[in-house]
Amino acid sequence: MKSTDLCPQLQKSMDIIGRRWTGLIIYQLLQGPQRFNVIEAALPISGRLLSERLKELELEGIVLREVFPETPVRIQYSLTDKGLALETVIRDLQRWSKIWIDCDTNSVSSTLKM
């Protein structure tokens, strides 16, 4: 099957989730609303790239960016209902990776090697 034969929705969702750092940003926001600096401190990602990914996720309707008119201005990020719906996907991927991924070699577990 060619990639053009895939379901367009599945292909787009894999494009979104498969972008570098996107899954980990969603995973971080599953803990609840957070400010930019909290997300940045939790992940080994540059502020520029984090900002870019958050904007992309906001455009996709996965992340909500709220601005609170305080002094100083407070900006908070949270998952929308669409983003929260990804929790089972992220948690299942987390469980799968604990079983099958060897972090020392960044490859599939040696149980699959023959």
C-alpha positions as CSV (number, residue, x, y, z in Angstrom):
1,M,0.0,0.0,0.0
2,K,1.3,3.4,-0.9
3,S,1.2,6.3,1.5
4,T,-1.3,8.0,-0.8
5,D,-3.7,5.0,-0.2
6,L,-3.8,5.7,3.5
7,C,-6.9,7.2,5.2
8,P,-6.3,11.0,5.0
9,Q,-7.4,11.5,8.6
10,L,-4.9,8.9,9.8
11,Q,-2.1,10.3,7.8
12,K,-2.8,13.9,9.1
13,S,-3.0,12.7,12.7
14,M,0.3,10.8,12.3
15,D,1.8,14.0,10.8
16,I,0.7,16.0,13.7
17,I,1.6,13.6,16.5
18,G,4.8,12.4,14.8
19,R,6.4,15.9,14.7
20,R,9.4,16.1,17.0
21,W,8.4,17.0,20.6
22,T,4.7,17.2,19.9
23,G,3.8,13.9,21.7
24,L,5.9,15.0,24.7
25,I,4.3,18.4,24.8
26,I,0.9,16.8,24.8
27,Y,2.1,14.4,27.5
28,Q,3.3,17.3,29.7
29,L,0.0,19.1,29.3
30,L,-2.0,16.0,30.3
31,Q,-0.9,17.0,33.8
32,G,-3.1,20.2,33.5
33,P,-2.7,23.8,32.5
34,Q,0.8,25.1,32.5
35,R,2.8,28.2,31.8
36,F,5.4,28.3,29.0
37,N,8.4,28.3,31.4
38,V,7.1,25.2,33.2
39,I,6.7,23.2,29.9
40,E,10.1,24.4,28.8
41,A,11.8,23.4,32.1
42,A,10.2,19.9,31.9
43,L,11.4,19.2,28.3
44,P,14.8,19.3,26.7
45,I,13.6,21.6,23.9
46,S,14.6,25.2,23.0
47,G,12.1,28.0,23.7
48,R,11.9,28.8,20.0
49,L,10.9,25.3,19.0
50,L,8.5,24.9,21.9
51,S,6.8,28.1,20.9
52,E,6.6,26.9,17.3
53,R,5.0,23.5,18.4
54,L,2.6,25.2,20.7
55,K,1.4,27.5,17.9
56,E,1.0,24.5,15.6
57,L,-1.0,22.6,18.2
58,E,-3.1,25.7,18.9
59,L,-3.9,26.0,15.1
60,E,-4.9,22.3,15.1
61,G,-7.3,22.9,18.0
62,I,-5.3,20.6,20.3
63,V,-3.9,23.3,22.7
64,L,-5.7,26.3,24.1
65,R,-3.6,29.4,24.8
66,E,-5.1,31.7,27.4
67,V,-3.9,35.2,28.2
68,F,-4.7,36.6,31.6
69,P,-4.5,40.4,31.8
70,E,-2.5,40.6,35.0
71,T,0.7,42.5,35.7
72,P,2.8,40.9,34.4
73,V,0.7,39.2,31.8
74,R,0.2,35.5,32.4
75,I,-0.1,33.1,29.5
76,Q,-1.2,29.5,30.2
77,Y,-1.5,26.5,27.9
78,S,-3.9,23.6,28.3
79,L,-5.4,20.8,26.2
80,T,-8.7,21.3,24.5
81,D,-11.3,18.5,24.4
82,K,-9.6,17.5,21.1
83,G,-6.2,17.4,22.9
84,L,-7.6,15.5,25.9
85,A,-9.0,12.9,23.6
86,L,-5.4,12.0,22.8
87,E,-4.7,10.8,26.3
88,T,-5.6,7.2,25.6
89,V,-3.3,7.2,22.6
90,I,-0.4,8.8,24.5
91,R,-0.9,6.5,27.5
92,D,-1.1,3.4,25.3
93,L,2.1,4.5,23.5
94,Q,3.8,5.0,26.9
95,R,2.8,1.4,28.0
96,W,4.0,0.0,24.7
97,S,7.3,1.8,24.9
98,K,7.9,0.5,28.4
99,I,7.7,-3.1,27.1
100,W,9.3,-2.8,23.7
101,I,11.7,0.1,23.6
102,D,15.2,-0.1,25.0
103,C,16.3,3.4,25.9
104,D,20.0,2.5,26.0
105,T,20.1,1.6,22.3
106,N,17.0,3.6,21.0
107,S,15.9,0.5,19.2
108,V,13.1,-2.1,19.5
109,S,13.6,-4.4,22.4
110,S,16.1,-7.3,21.9
111,T,13.2,-9.7,22.3
112,L,12.3,-9.0,18.7
113,K,15.8,-9.6,17.4
114,M,16.6,-13.0,16.0
